[in-house]
């Protein structure tokens, strides 16, 4: 019998539009299950905060939460802004970037300049698994359309766009959705600079958390997030704190 969408009880209700096993996009040789849901209206900051707390992520107008039958490698990760202590490298990258990078904040917008930069980032960093560039329709669906309050941070050097961060805002948090950058400016560590900038925005706006998406220890492109300490990861339905590099599960304390 063919699978059909169905309405889920939530506040607001959500339409489950996809729930089938697929190839894992992060770990080779594994199957994944990431049911995709669409809220029936835009989420308020309070509603979105609750979804982040239970491990939801956003992609376009869709929400998802990993529900893989035989793997728990994906762990939602967040930073408690007041507890976070930048290390020497992170502080140096941020100071250097403040002297060179101009920062603009505005609503997510589609422009040919961004589409071209996005595709270059994917191609030159070997992140384009299917070998196909994104077009304007795909870019809009992925990084412009949303179901909650969202904005983008644009980074420029001498007027040249070198990076874009798409960010969601909840009642008590920011959530980093996606970041791409010009590979020519990799020596500036734009990814580190962007996370530090988002932490600064959290402090300025009185927000407690910065959600960084999913941490996956076996996936290098997702494992770097553990360098931001202390941080909290959602494991077994509970948020637990990691205070030092390489902490094991029995070294964790539950977040209160």
C-alpha positions as CSV (number, residue, x, y, z in Angstrom):
1,X,0.0,0.0,0.0
2,X,1.4,3.4,-1.0
3,X,2.4,5.7,1.8
4,X,0.1,8.8,2.1
5,X,0.6,12.1,3.9
6,X,-1.4,12.5,7.1
7,X,-2.2,15.3,9.6
8,X,-0.4,15.2,13.0
9,X,-1.6,16.5,16.3
10,X,0.6,19.4,17.2
11,X,0.3,23.1,18.1
12,X,-0.2,24.1,15.3
13,X,-1.1,20.9,13.5
14,X,1.5,19.5,11.1
15,X,1.2,17.6,7.8
16,X,3.5,14.7,7.6
17,X,4.6,14.8,3.9
18,X,7.4,12.2,3.8
19,X,8.3,9.2,6.0
20,X,10.3,6.6,4.2
21,X,13.8,5.1,4.6
22,X,16.5,6.7,2.5
23,X,20.2,6.6,2.1
24,X,22.0,8.4,5.0
25,X,23.4,11.8,3.7
26,X,26.1,11.8,6.4
27,X,27.4,8.2,7.0
28,X,28.2,5.9,4.1
29,X,26.4,2.5,4.0
30,X,23.7,3.5,6.5
31,X,20.0,3.9,6.1
32,X,18.2,7.0,7.5
33,X,14.7,8.0,8.4
34,X,13.9,11.7,8.7
35,X,10.2,12.3,8.6
36,X,9.4,15.6,7.0
37,X,6.5,17.7,8.4
38,X,5.0,21.0,7.3
39,X,3.3,23.2,10.0
40,X,-0.2,24.4,8.9
41,X,0.8,28.0,9.6
42,X,3.9,30.0,10.5
43,X,5.3,29.1,13.9
44,X,5.5,31.7,16.7
45,X,8.8,32.2,18.4
46,X,7.5,30.3,21.4
47,X,6.3,27.4,19.2
48,X,9.5,27.2,17.4
49,X,11.5,27.2,20.6
50,X,9.6,24.1,21.8
51,X,10.4,22.3,18.5
52,X,14.1,23.1,18.9
53,X,14.0,21.8,22.5
54,X,12.8,18.4,21.3
55,X,15.5,18.2,18.5
56,X,13.7,19.5,15.4
57,X,15.6,21.1,12.5
58,X,14.2,23.3,9.7
59,X,14.8,23.0,6.0
60,X,12.7,25.5,3.9
61,X,9.2,25.2,5.2
62,X,9.8,21.7,6.4
63,X,10.6,20.4,9.9
64,X,12.4,17.1,10.6
65,X,13.9,15.1,13.4
66,X,16.0,12.0,12.8
67,X,14.3,8.8,13.6
68,X,16.6,6.1,12.2
69,X,15.7,2.6,13.3
70,X,19.2,1.3,13.9
71,X,21.4,4.4,14.4
72,X,21.7,7.2,16.9
73,X,24.7,8.9,15.5
74,X,22.9,12.3,15.0
75,X,22.8,14.3,18.2
76,X,21.2,17.8,18.3
77,X,23.8,20.2,19.7
78,X,23.4,23.7,21.2
79,X,25.5,26.2,23.1
80,X,24.4,27.8,26.4
81,X,25.6,31.3,25.6
82,X,26.3,32.3,29.2
83,X,28.4,29.2,29.8
84,X,30.4,29.2,26.6
85,X,34.1,30.1,26.8
86,X,35.8,30.7,23.4
87,X,39.2,29.1,23.1
88,X,42.3,30.9,21.9
89,X,41.8,30.1,18.2
90,X,38.2,31.1,18.2
91,X,39.0,34.4,19.9
92,X,41.8,35.1,17.4
93,X,39.7,34.3,14.4
94,X,36.9,36.6,15.6
95,X,39.2,39.5,16.3
96,X,40.9,39.2,12.9
97,X,37.5,38.9,11.2
98,X,36.2,42.0,12.9
99,X,39.0,44.0,11.3
100,X,38.3,42.8,7.7
101,X,34.7,41.5,7.4
102,X,31.7,43.7,7.0
103,X,28.5,42.2,8.4
104,X,24.9,42.8,7.1
105,X,21.7,41.4,8.6
106,X,18.5,41.2,6.7
107,X,15.7,38.9,5.6
108,X,16.6,35.8,3.5
109,X,16.6,36.9,-0.2
110,X,17.3,35.2,-3.5
111,X,19.9,36.8,-5.7
112,X,22.1,35.3,-8.5
113,X,25.2,36.3,-6.5
114,X,24.1,34.0,-3.6
115,X,23.2,31.1,-5.9
116,X,26.5,31.3,-7.6
117,X,28.4,31.5,-4.3
118,X,26.4,28.6,-2.9
119,X,27.2,26.4,-5.9
120,X,30.9,27.3,-5.8
121,X,31.1,26.5,-2.1
122,X,29.6,23.1,-2.7
123,X,31.7,22.2,-5.7
124,X,35.1,23.4,-4.4
125,X,34.7,21.8,-1.0
126,X,33.5,18.4,-2.5
127,X,30.1,18.8,-0.9
128,X,28.1,18.3,-4.1
129,X,27.4,14.6,-3.9
130,X,25.0,14.4,-6.8
131,X,27.1,16.7,-9.0
132,X,24.2,19.0,-9.8
133,X,24.2,22.7,-9.1
134,X,21.2,24.2,-7.3
135,X,19.0,26.6,-9.4
136,X,17.1,29.6,-8.2
137,X,13.9,27.6,-7.5
138,X,15.9,25.1,-5.4
139,X,17.7,27.9,-3.6
140,X,14.5,29.6,-2.7
141,X,12.9,26.4,-1.4
142,X,16.0,25.6,0.7
143,X,17.3,28.9,2.0
144,X,14.6,31.6,1.5
145,X,11.2,29.9,2.2
146,X,10.6,29.3,5.9
147,X,8.0,28.4,8.5
148,X,9.3,30.6,11.3
149,X,11.1,33.9,11.9
150,X,14.3,33.7,9.9
151,X,17.1,36.1,8.7
152,X,20.4,35.9,6.9
153,X,23.8,37.3,7.8
154,X,25.8,38.4,4.9
155,X,29.6,38.7,5.1
156,X,31.6,41.0,2.8
157,X,35.2,41.9,2.3
158,X,35.8,45.1,0.3
159,X,32.2,44.8,-1.0
160,X,32.6,41.2,-2.2
161,X,30.2,38.7,-0.8
162,X,32.3,36.0,0.9
163,X,29.7,34.2,3.0
164,X,26.0,33.8,4.0
165,X,24.5,32.4,7.2
166,X,20.8,31.6,7.3
167,X,19.5,31.7,10.9
168,X,16.2,31.1,12.6
169,X,15.1,33.0,15.7
170,X,13.0,31.4,18.5
171,X,11.8,32.9,21.8
172,X,15.0,32.0,23.7
173,X,17.5,31.0,20.9
174,X,19.0,31.4,17.5
175,X,19.3,28.3,15.3
176,X,22.0,28.1,12.7
177,X,20.4,26.6,9.6
178,X,23.1,26.8,6.9
179,X,26.3,28.5,6.1
180,X,28.3,28.7,2.9
181,X,31.3,30.8,1.9
182,X,33.8,31.7,-0.8
183,X,36.7,29.1,-0.6
184,X,39.1,31.9,-1.6
185,X,38.6,33.3,1.9
186,X,39.1,30.0,3.9
187,X,42.2,31.4,5.6
188,X,39.9,33.8,7.4
189,X,38.0,30.8,8.9
190,X,34.6,32.3,8.0
191,X,32.7,29.4,9.5
192,X,34.3,30.0,13.0
193,X,33.7,33.8,12.5
194,X,30.1,33.2,11.7
195,X,29.4,31.1,14.8
196,X,31.1,33.7,17.0
197,X,29.0,36.4,15.4
198,X,25.8,34.5,16.1
199,X,26.9,34.0,19.7
200,X,27.4,37.8,19.9
201,X,23.9,38.3,18.5
202,X,22.5,36.0,21.1
203,X,24.1,38.0,23.9
204,X,22.9,41.3,22.4
205,X,19.3,40.1,22.1
206,X,19.2,38.3,25.5
207,X,18.9,34.8,24.0
208,X,20.1,31.8,26.0
209,X,21.0,29.3,23.3
210,X,22.6,28.9,19.9
211,X,21.5,25.7,18.2
212,X,24.2,24.4,15.8
213,X,22.1,21.6,14.2
214,X,23.3,18.0,14.4
215,X,26.6,16.7,15.8
216,X,27.9,13.5,14.2
217,X,31.1,12.2,15.5
218,X,32.0,10.0,12.5
219,X,31.2,12.8,10.0
220,X,34.0,15.4,9.7
221,X,31.8,18.1,8.3
222,X,29.5,17.7,11.3
223,X,32.0,16.8,14.1
224,X,33.7,20.2,14.3
225,X,30.7,21.5,16.3
226,X,32.1,19.7,19.4
227,X,34.9,22.3,19.5
228,X,32.6,24.9,21.0
229,X,32.7,24.2,24.8
230,X,30.9,23.7,26.9
231,X,28.0,22.6,24.8
232,X,24.9,20.4,25.2
233,X,23.8,17.5,23.1
234,X,20.4,15.8,23.1
235,X,20.9,12.1,23.8
236,X,18.2,9.6,24.7
237,X,15.6,12.4,24.9
238,X,17.6,14.5,27.3
239,X,20.0,17.5,27.0
240,X,23.3,16.7,28.5
241,X,26.3,19.0,28.9
242,X,29.9,18.4,27.7
243,X,32.5,20.5,29.5
244,X,35.7,19.3,27.9
245,X,37.0,17.8,24.6
246,X,36.5,14.1,24.2
247,X,34.0,13.8,27.0
248,X,32.3,10.4,27.2
249,X,28.6,9.8,28.0
250,X,29.4,9.0,31.6
251,X,31.1,12.3,31.9
252,X,28.0,14.3,31.1
253,X,25.6,16.1,33.4
254,X,22.0,16.6,32.6
255,X,21.0,20.2,31.7
256,X,18.5,21.7,34.1
